[in-house]
Amino acid sequence: MARALRLLPPGVEGQYFKAAPEGWLFGAPRPWLVFGPRPTYLVADAQKAKRTSQLRDFDWR
């Protein structure tokens, strides 16, 4: 099922991903009331594309 509205603009990659020698560092979104650093994971190029798609398609309401 395709969503009619995408809340995150193109370029969301810059907010959640940083280049690393082994791939990409993905800083996962965290709940609103959690303090401290967000969880960070090392992902490959294929995983980066999948995570970006999931972030854009997520219902942020």
RAZI-V881355 format. One line per field, one symbol per residue. phi: phi as a letter, one per 20 degrees, with the letter a starting at -180 (. if undefined). A space follows every 10 residues. Layout:
phi=???
//
This chain:
phi=.eefcdeefg ofgfedccfc geqcedeffc fgedeofefc cecegfffff ffffffefee f
//
